């Protein structure tokens, strides 16, 4: 979202229903077209970068307005036709009407602007975004909301209303067929979706995981433990008929019921009940195998994950004698991927189940130079230091909120020569890099990777080097 400053005209010169012509000069984090009129920012649904539109004001805030496109007066040279019949109603693919090469350029600009505006870091080399040859059907994890009247879909942009979908062009094709089968099961046996307003119904959400070799785990999220006709559901999913051509009879290897008793926005609840098949599914990143449970964090784009991790290896530039810490290691994906290039890797994670999975993945791959440690990274780093363990480099891959100051200070105290920061949020990345620069590190390079084509999200890897003080 662009940053507007300077004197602004009062919003009371406008009213809801006003129609205005506007040049779209940017795209907001919600995928809305952004422009300025009489010094004020307007966020317009239906406009994309480079369009000139006629829009109607639908809402006025204190410092900006929100509108809806009535007419595209001049079409952007970057505007393309959507491949999905549900665009732009659903909120899954905000950039689907923007040329893919322009998407990549746009995401590079997001990273650059955040580094300059939030991090106050200038003259950083931000490389061109690494894109995909085929930026569709890339996701290995699908999450859907389920509602009364057998609705399965995504939230409508800016609302909690569900847009029913029966396919998604960013998901594995297996997912489309699984949706068909689950909807048939619900209708045939009158198993209702959950009505969030009236607190009635059974099925709340669906989670579907698919693997590199087209195996699948299906998780049915229910309000209570009573899921009628479970055996019939299992049979429909594991012995599909010929109408669903993307699923073979042995493709779905694991089926779970997950019980979620609260109405929060989190997809999964606390209790998992295995209904069929394997406890976990097996997937790969490069040559490494990983066991994945319903709640595991696993990168959602297998093709770009290898690109991402190869870049981590490149930035570390190891000779086999280094000791590395991998913070927020999850189930051990980065730790194991870099292990053959390092002398020793310490993977640190606060989630007990993730550490248990990481240790199992380590054994599964026959890796013996990685140690996984349960605990807060800000507590573990000083303990490693007290043991006389000198870290040559630290890799961090935090959640969207970025790094806590306490952890950043622990990283600085550990004094690694290099820090490789993997981020899914350019704004918190910029904030944290700005702090590290103030503490004696230099950002040598940042590499955006398009992990989420057609969406506003961008993954970034940054390389920091300790400066000689």
C-alpha positions in Angstrom: 0.0 0.0 0.0 1.5 3.4 -0.9 2.4 5.9 1.7 0.7 9.3 1.3 2.0 12.3 3.2 1.8 16.1 3.0 -1.3 18.3 3.3 -4.5 16.6 2.4 -7.9 18.0 1.6 -10.8 17.2 4.0 -12.9 14.2 3.2 -16.1 16.2 3.7 -15.8 17.5 0.1 -17.0 14.1 -1.0 -20.0 12.0 -0.2 -21.0 8.3 -0.7 -22.3 7.9 -4.2 -20.0 10.4 -5.8 -18.6 9.3 -9.2 -15.0 10.1 -9.9 -12.5 9.3 -12.7 -9.2 8.0 -11.3 -5.8 6.8 -12.5 -4.7 3.6 -10.7 -1.1 4.1 -9.7 -0.7 1.2 -7.2 -2.3 -1.8 -5.6 -3.1 -2.1 -1.9 -2.2 -5.1 0.3 -5.9 -6.2 -0.1 -5.6 -6.1 -3.9 -7.5 -2.9 -4.4 -6.5 -0.3 -7.0 -5.0 2.8 -5.5 -5.1 6.3 -6.8 -5.2 10.0 -5.7 -7.9 12.6 -6.3 -7.5 16.1 -5.0 -4.7 15.0 -2.8 -6.6 12.1 -1.2 -6.2 8.4 -1.5 -8.9 6.2 -2.8 -8.9 2.4 -2.8 -11.0 1.0 -5.6 -12.3 -2.5 -6.2 -12.0 -3.6 -9.8 -9.1 -1.4 -10.8 -5.6 -2.7 -11.5 -2.3 -1.0 -12.0 -2.4 1.3 -15.0 -6.2 1.5 -15.4 -8.1 4.7 -15.7 -11.5 4.0 -14.1 -14.8 5.7 -13.3 -15.6 4.6 -9.7 -18.4 5.3 -7.2 -17.5 6.1 -3.6 -19.1 3.4 -1.3 -17.4 4.4 2.0 -15.5 7.4 3.4 -13.0 7.2 6.2 -11.2 10.0 7.9 -8.2 10.1 5.5 -9.2 8.0 2.6 -12.1 6.7 0.6 -13.2 3.3 -0.7 -14.9 2.8 -4.1 -16.1 0.3 -6.6 -15.3 0.5 -10.3 -18.3 1.4 -12.6 -16.4 1.5 -15.9 -12.8 1.0 -17.1 -12.3 4.2 -19.2 -8.8 3.3 -20.3 -7.6 -0.3 -19.9 -4.1 -0.8 -18.5 -1.6 -2.4 -20.9 -0.9 -4.8 -18.0 -4.5 -5.9 -17.6 -5.2 -9.5 -18.7 -8.3 -11.8 -18.7 -8.8 -13.9 -15.6 -8.5 -17.7 -15.9 -10.9 -18.3 -13.0 -14.7 -17.8 -13.1 -14.7 -16.9 -9.4 -12.4 -13.9 -9.8 -12.6 -11.3 -8.4 -15.4 -12.3 -5.9 -13.2 -14.6 -3.8 -10.2 -13.4 -2.0 -7.7 -16.1 -3.1 -6.1 -14.5 -6.1 -6.0 -10.7 -5.9 -3.6 -10.2 -8.9 -5.1 -12.6 -11.4 -6.0 -9.8 -13.8 -2.4 -8.4 -13.9 0.2 -9.6 -16.4 2.4 -12.1 -14.6 5.7 -10.3 -15.4 4.2 -7.1 -14.1 3.2 -9.0 -10.9 6.9 -10.0 -10.5 8.0 -6.4 -11.0 5.3 -5.1 -8.6 6.5 -7.5 -5.9 10.1 -6.4 -6.3 8.9 -2.8 -5.8 7.0 -3.8 -2.6 10.2 -5.1 -1.1 12.2 -2.0 -2.2 9.7 0.4 -0.9 9.4 -1.3 2.5 13.2 -1.4 2.9 13.4 2.3 2.1 10.3 3.6 3.9 10.1 1.3 7.0 13.7 0.1 7.3 15.3 3.4 6.3 17.7 1.3 4.3 18.9 2.7 1.0 21.1 1.3 -1.8 20.3 -2.3 -1.1 20.5 -4.6 -4.1 17.0 -6.0 -4.5 17.1 -8.7 -7.2 14.4 -9.3 -9.7 11.6 -11.5 -8.3 12.1 -15.2 -9.2 8.9 -16.3 -10.8 7.4 -19.6 -12.0 7.3 -20.9 -15.5 3.7 -22.0 -14.9 2.2 -19.9 -12.1 -0.9 -22.0 -11.5 -1.8 -25.3 -9.8 1.1 -24.7 -7.4 -0.4 -25.0 -3.9 0.0 -28.2 -1.9 -2.4 -27.1 0.8 -6.0 -26.0 0.4 -8.3 -24.5 3.0 -12.0 -24.0 2.5 -14.8 -22.6 4.6 -18.0 -24.7 4.8 -21.5 -23.2 5.5 -25.1 -24.2 5.5 -26.8 -25.2 2.2 -23.7 -27.2 1.4 -21.6 -24.2 0.5 -17.9 -24.8 0.2 -15.6 -22.0 -0.8 -13.6 -18.9 0.1 -14.6 -15.7 1.8 -15.8 -12.9 -0.5 -13.2 -10.1 -0.5 -13.6 -7.9 2.5 -16.5 -9.9 4.0 -17.3 -13.1 5.8 -19.7 -14.2 3.1 -18.7 -17.5 1.4 -18.2 -17.6 -2.4 -19.0 -21.2 -3.4 -16.3 -22.7 -5.6 -15.9 -26.1 -7.2 -12.4 -25.6 -8.5 -9.3 -23.4 -7.9 -6.6 -22.8 -10.5 -3.9 -22.4 -7.9 -4.6 -25.7 -6.2 -3.6 -29.2 -7.3 -6.3 -30.6 -9.7 -6.9 -33.4 -7.2 -8.5 -30.8 -4.9 -11.2 -30.0 -7.5 -12.3 -33.6 -7.5 -12.1 -34.0 -3.7 -14.5 -31.0 -3.4 -16.9 -32.7 -5.8 -16.9 -35.9 -3.7 -17.3 -34.1 -0.3 -20.2 -32.0 -1.6 -21.9 -35.1 -2.9 -21.4 -36.8 0.5 -22.9 -33.8 2.3 -25.9 -33.6 0.0 -26.5 -37.4 -0.2 -26.4 -37.9 3.6 -27.7 -34.4 4.6 -24.6 -33.5 6.5 -24.9 -29.7 6.8 -22.2 -27.1 6.8 -21.9 -25.0 9.9 -24.1 -21.9 10.2 -21.8 -19.4 12.1 -24.7 -17.1 12.8 -27.2 -19.6 14.2 -24.5 -21.9 15.6 -26.0 -25.0 13.9 -24.5 -27.6 11.5 -21.6 -29.9 11.5 -18.8 -29.3 9.0 -16.9 -26.0 9.5 -13.8 -26.2 7.3 -11.9 -28.4 5.0 -8.1 -28.9 4.8 -6.6 -30.8 1.9 -2.9 -31.5 1.6 -1.4 -32.9 -1.6 2.1 -34.1 -2.3 4.7 -33.9 -5.1 3.7 -37.4 -6.2 -0.1 -36.7 -6.1 -1.0 -38.3 -2.8 -3.5 -36.5 -0.5 -4.6 -36.0 3.1 -8.2 -34.8 3.7 -9.2 -33.2 7.0 -12.9 -32.6 7.7 -13.2 -30.0 10.5 -16.4 -30.4 12.5 -18.0 -28.5 15.4 -18.6 -31.7 17.4 -17.3 -35.3 17.3 -20.4 -36.6 15.7 -19.8 -37.0 12.0 -22.5 -39.1 10.4 -21.8 -41.7 7.8 -18.1 -41.7 8.2 -17.6 -45.1 6.5 -19.6 -43.9 3.5 -17.4 -40.8 3.3 -14.3 -42.9 3.4 -15.6 -45.1 0.6 -16.5 -42.2 -1.6 -13.0 -40.6 -1.2 -10.9 -43.8 -1.5 -12.9 -45.5 -4.3 -13.9 -42.6 -6.5 -15.8 -43.2 -9.7 -14.7 -42.3 -13.2 -16.3 -38.8 -13.1 -13.4 -37.6 -11.0 -10.5 -38.2 -13.3 -7.8 -36.6 -11.2 -8.0 -39.0 -8.3 -6.8 -42.6 -8.5 -8.1 -45.3 -6.1 -5.0 -45.1 -4.0 -4.4 -41.3 -4.1 -6.1 -40.4 -0.8 -3.8 -42.0 1.8 -5.0 -40.2 5.0 -8.4 -39.0 6.2 -8.9 -37.1 9.4 -11.7 -35.6 11.4 -10.6 -32.5 13.3 -12.9 -31.2 16.1 -13.0 -27.4 16.5 -15.3 -26.3 19.3 -14.8 -22.6 19.1 -15.7 -20.2 16.3 -12.4 -18.5 15.8 -10.9 -17.8 12.3 -8.2 -20.5 12.9 -8.9 -23.4 10.5 -8.2 -26.4 12.8 -9.2 -27.2 16.3 -7.4 -29.1 19.1 -8.5 -32.7 18.5 -7.5 -34.9 15.6 -9.3 -38.2 14.9 -7.9 -40.4 12.2 -10.6 -42.0 10.2 -8.5 -43.8 7.5 -5.0 -44.5 6.4 -1.7 -43.1 7.3 -1.0 -40.9 10.4 1.0 -38.5 8.1 1.7 -38.0 4.4 5.2 -38.1 2.9 6.4 -35.3 0.8 9.8 -34.1 -0.6 11.9 -30.9 -0.8 14.7 -31.7 -3.2 16.2 -35.1 -2.1 14.8 -34.8 1.5 11.7 -36.6 2.7 9.3 -35.1 5.2 6.4 -36.5 7.2 3.5 -34.1 7.4 0.6 -34.1 9.8 -2.6 -32.1 9.7 -1.1 -29.3 11.7 2.4 -29.3 10.3 3.8 -26.1 8.8 5.1 -26.9 5.4 5.8 -24.5 2.5 2.8 -24.5 0.2 4.7 -24.2 -3.1 7.0 -27.1 -3.7 8.6 -25.8 -6.8 9.5 -22.4 -5.4 10.5 -23.9 -2.0 13.4 -25.6 -3.7 14.3 -22.2 -5.3 14.0 -20.5 -1.9 16.2 -23.1 -0.1 18.8 -23.2 -2.9 19.1 -19.4 -2.4 19.6 -19.9 1.4 22.4 -22.3 0.6 23.9 -19.8 -1.9 23.8 -17.0 0.6 25.4 -19.1 3.4 28.2 -20.0 1.0 29.4 -22.8 3.3 32.7 -24.9 3.0 31.7 -27.7 5.4 33.3 -26.4 8.5 30.6 -24.0 9.8 28.2 -24.2 12.6 24.7 -22.9 11.8 21.6 -22.1 13.8 18.2 -22.4 12.1 15.6 -20.5 14.1 11.9 -21.2 13.8 12.9 -24.5 12.2 9.4 -26.0 12.3 9.6 -29.7 11.2 13.2 -29.2 10.1 13.0 -28.4 6.4 15.7 -25.7 6.2 17.9 -27.4 8.8 18.0 -30.7 6.9 18.3 -29.0 3.5 21.5 -27.2 4.5 22.9 -30.0 6.6 25.1 -31.5 3.9 26.9 -28.2 3.4 27.7 -27.5 7.1 29.6 -29.1 9.9 26.7 -28.8 12.4 23.2 -27.3 12.4 21.1 -26.5 15.4 17.4 -26.2 14.7 15.4 -24.3 17.3 11.6 -24.3 17.6 9.1 -23.6 20.4 6.4 -26.0 19.2 6.9 -29.4 20.8 5.1 -31.4 18.1 7.2 -29.7 15.4 10.4 -30.7 17.1 9.1 -34.3 17.4 8.4 -34.3 13.7 11.8 -32.7 13.0 13.6 -35.4 14.8 11.7 -38.1 13.0 12.4 -36.4 9.7 16.1 -36.3 10.6 16.1 -40.1 11.2 14.0 -40.6 8.0 16.8 -38.9 6.0 19.7 -40.5 7.8 21.1 -37.1 8.8 23.5 -37.1 11.8 24.9 -33.5 12.0 21.6 -31.7 12.9 20.4 -31.3 16.5 16.9 -30.1 17.1 16.2 -28.1 20.3 12.9 -27.3 21.9 12.6 -23.8 23.3 12.5 -20.1 22.6 15.3 -19.0 20.3 16.1 -16.0 22.6 16.8 -18.5 25.4 18.6 -21.1 23.4 21.1 -18.8 21.7 22.7 -17.7 25.0 22.8 -21.3 26.2 24.7 -22.3 23.1 27.1 -19.4 23.7 27.7 -20.5 27.3 28.6 -24.0 26.0 31.3 -22.4 23.9 29.5 -23.0 20.6 30.4 -20.3 18.1 27.8 -19.8 15.4 29.1 -18.8 12.0 25.7 -18.0 10.6 22.1 -17.8 11.7 19.1 -18.5 9.5 15.7 -17.1 10.6 12.3 -17.9 9.0 9.8 -16.2 11.4 6.0 -15.9 11.1 4.5 -12.7 9.6 5.0 -10.7 12.8 8.7 -11.0 12.3 11.3 -11.1 15.1 10.9 -9.9 18.7 13.4 -7.4 19.9 14.6 -9.8 22.6 15.5 -12.4 19.9 17.2 -9.8 17.7 19.4 -8.8 20.6 20.2 -12.5 21.3 21.2 -12.9 17.6 23.4 -9.8 17.9 25.0 -11.1 21.1 25.7 -14.4 19.3 27.7 -12.3 16.8 27.4 -14.5 13.7 29.3 -13.4 10.6 26.2 -13.9 8.4 22.4 -13.7 9.0 20.1 -15.1 6.3 16.6 -13.8 6.9 13.7 -15.6 5.2 10.5 -13.5 5.4 6.9 -13.8 4.2 6.1 -10.1 5.3 8.1 -7.3 3.6 7.1 -4.7 6.3 8.3 -6.7 9.3 11.4 -7.8 7.3 12.2 -4.1 6.7 11.7 -3.2 10.3 13.9 -6.0 11.6 16.7 -5.3 9.0 16.7 -1.7 9.9 17.3 -2.6 13.5 20.1 -5.1 12.6 21.7 -2.4 10.4 21.8 -0.1 13.4 23.6 -2.8 15.4 26.5 -3.4 13.0 25.2 -5.5 10.1 25.0 -4.6 6.5 22.3 -5.9 4.1 24.2 -7.1 1.1 21.3 -8.3 -1.0 17.6 -9.1 -1.0 16.0 -11.7 -3.3 12.2 -11.8 -3.7 10.8 -15.2 -4.6 7.2 -15.6 -5.9 6.0 -18.3 -3.6 2.3 -17.2 -4.1 1.6 -16.3 -7.7 -1.6 -14.4 -8.4 -1.7 -13.1 -4.8 -0.3 -10.0 -3.0 2.1 -12.1 -1.0 5.9 -12.2 -1.6 8.6 -14.2 0.1 12.0 -12.5 0.5 15.4 -13.7 1.4 17.9 -11.2 2.7 21.7 -11.7 3.3 23.3 -9.7 6.1 27.0 -9.5 6.8 28.6 -8.4 10.1 30.6 -5.2 9.5 34.1 -4.8 11.0 33.6 -2.5 14.0 
